[in-house]
Amino acid sequence: MNIVIVEDEPLVQQRIQRLSLQILAKYKPKINCFTNLDDADVFITENSIDLLLLDLNLKGRSGFDLLKNNLAAAYHTIIISAYADKAIEAFEYGVLDFIAKPFTAERLEKSLARLLENSQRSYYGCRYLSIKKMGSIELLEISDIAYIQAEGHYSLIKLTKKNNSTALHAKNIEKIMQLLPENFLRVHRSYIVNMNLVKKLIIEEGSRYSIVLNNDAVVPIGRTKYQSVKRYLTV
């Protein structure tokens, strides 16, 4: 597991590193630490990482600058900051968690457990997903997403428009699922659906099921997922 810590207070940086090494010991984490955004940005651009632990105030510069530049990346981000009032904004941009300073070892362990569990965050879904397009970052409103389809190590995002426009995201479907609000349901091992856009449920012969969305897209439902889909639609 490759981790980057961006924190300009030496004692805090050392504590985050020490605790992360202890909590994730069986994953043999390799941790790189930075005190400024520019060096961290260069490293992240040139190397593959699994997790970014990011402060929001680094020598007067905002950690949001680094976060927004890398929204479309494959790794997760956990914010560790004294600026608790920025938590909602951070979640809207798709961070996995927000840890308020001062923090306990137990709080960091809980956050890192969430990273490993691949479970959907229930308390606050992100407002945006982002993609890299023509060398720039384009934000996609979550409400504009009809469904998401697994595409190897990437995810294919299908938008609500009638022309069935698509976008490719570097996060795999499991990582994206962790960030989405509760109206997004994993209906198949390869599909996540915006349940607010479901038009009807189709039951076919041979215990085959599918969903028709408002844009007339048809998405298959896995047999093991049918009951949870039905339960969601009848609540």
N, C-alpha and C positions, 0 to 999 in steps of 0.2 A: 504494500500500500504506500503510495507516494503522497505526502502531505506538504502543503506550504502554509507557513504561519507568517502573517504580516502584522507586526506589532512593534511600535517604536519605544515602548517602555521595557528596558532590559529585564527587570525582575519579573514582569508579567509575561514577557515572551518566554523566559526560562521556565516559568511555572507551567504555562500551557504546553510547552514541549515535553517537560518531565511527566506531567499527568497523561498526556496523549500516549507517550511511550509505554507508560504503565498500563493504561486502560486497553490499549490495542496491542499488547505485547505478543499475543499469538499470531498476529498478522505481520509481525516484523516490519513495522512502519519505517520508511525513510523520510526524514523530515528536513526541509530546507526553510530557514528563517530569514526574513527580510525586515528592515526597519523603514523602507520607503517604497512608494508605489511604483516608481519607474523600474527599479531593479526586479521587483516582483513580477511586473507585467512582462518584462523581457524573458524572465525564466519560464513563466507560464506559457508564453507564446512558443517557446522553443522546446518545451518538455511536456510529456503527458503526466497529468496528476489525477488523483482521486478525490482530493478534498482540499479546499481553501478555508483556513481559519483567519478571519479578517477583522481588524479593528476599523472603526469608521473615522477616527481622527488621527492622522499621521503627520506630525510636524505641520499642523495647520491645513493639511489637504484632506479631502474627503475620500474615504474608502469606497464610496459609491462610484467614484470615477473608475476604479478598477473593476468593480462589480458590473457596471453597465457595459464596459468594454468587452466583458467575457461572458455575457448572459447566455450566449448560444453555445457555450463550451460543454463538454461531456461530463465534467466533474460537478460535485455539489459544493455549496458554500455555506458555512456557518459563521454568522457575525458574532463577535465578542466585543461588546462596547458598553461604555457608560451612558450612551445616549439612547436610553430606553424609549424615548419618544419617537425614535426613528424605526421602531420595530415593525409597525404596520407597513411603512413604505418599503422596508427591506423584504418583507414577505410578499408584497405585491410584485417585486422584481424576481421572485423565485428562489430566495434562499431557503435552505432546508430548515434552519433554526436560527433563533436570536437569543444569545445568552447575555444577560445584563451583568455588568460589573458593579460591585465585586461579586465573584461567582465562587461556588463551592466545587470540590472535586466531584461530588455526586451529580451536580447539574451538568457538568461537562460529560460525565459518563452517560447520563441519560440521553444527551444530544448525540453522542457518538453511537449509542445503541440504536437510535433511530436511523442513523446512516446505514447500519448493518442489517437492520430488519427488513428493509424494502417495504415498509408499511406506509399506507396513505396517511398524510398528515390531516387530522380531522379538525383542528382548531382554526386554521386559516389557510385557504388556498391562494395561490398566486393570481395576480390579475393579468399578467403577461407571460407569454412565451416569446422567445426571440430567435431569429435566424440570421445567419450571415448571408447577405445578398449583395453581389457586386462590390465586395470589399467593405461593406458597411453593415451595421446592425439594424435590423428592422423588427420592431415590436409588434407582436400579434396579440390582440385582445383575446382573452380566454373565451369570452362569449361568442367570438367569431369562429370558434373551432367546432366542427361537426363531430369528427372522430379522429383518432390517432391510430396508425397502423405500424406494427413492428417492421423494420426494414434492416435486418441484420443487427449491427451495433448502433444503428441510427433509428430515428422515428420519423415516419411520414405523416405530416399534419395535413388533414383534409379540412378545408375551410367551408363555411356555410354557403358560399356563393353557388348559384346554379351551374356555373361553369366548372364546378368541382376543382377549383384551383388548389394547388398543393404547395407545401414547404417542407424542407428536410431539416430536422434538428439533430444535433450531435449527441444528445443524451439518448440512451436506449429507453425502451418503453417502461421498464421497471423504475428507472430514475425519474422519468417524467411523472409517472403515476404518484410518486411520493409528494409531488408539489401541487397537484390539482385539487380543486374544491370538491365537495362531496357529491355534486351532481354529475361528476365524471365517474363512470363505472367500468371496471374491467369485465367485459362481456365474453371475452375469448382470450386465449393466451397471446393472440396477435393483435387484439383490438381493444381500445378504450373509447367509450361513446359518451358524448354530452347528452345525458338523459333528458335535459330540458327540451331537446329538439326531436324527441321520438314521436313519430306520427302513428305508427302501429306496430304490433308484434305479430309475426307470421309463424304459424305452426304447420309444418309440412309432414308428409309421410316419412316413416322411418325415424321418428324422433329427431327431426332436424328443425332448427329454429333460426329465425333471423329478425332483424329490426329494420324498419323503414323510417328514415329521417325526413325532416321537413323539406330538405333539398332533393328528396327522392333517392338518396343513396341507400343501398341495402348492405347491411353489415351482419355477418354470421354470428350466432351465439353458440358458444361451446356448451356441450351437454351438461357439464358440471356447473355452468354458470346460469342455466335457465331459471332455476328457482329464485336466485337472488335478483335477477332481472325482473321476473314476474312480481316478486315481493316489492321491489322499488316502484313499479308502475301501478300497483294497487293500493299503495299507502295513501 
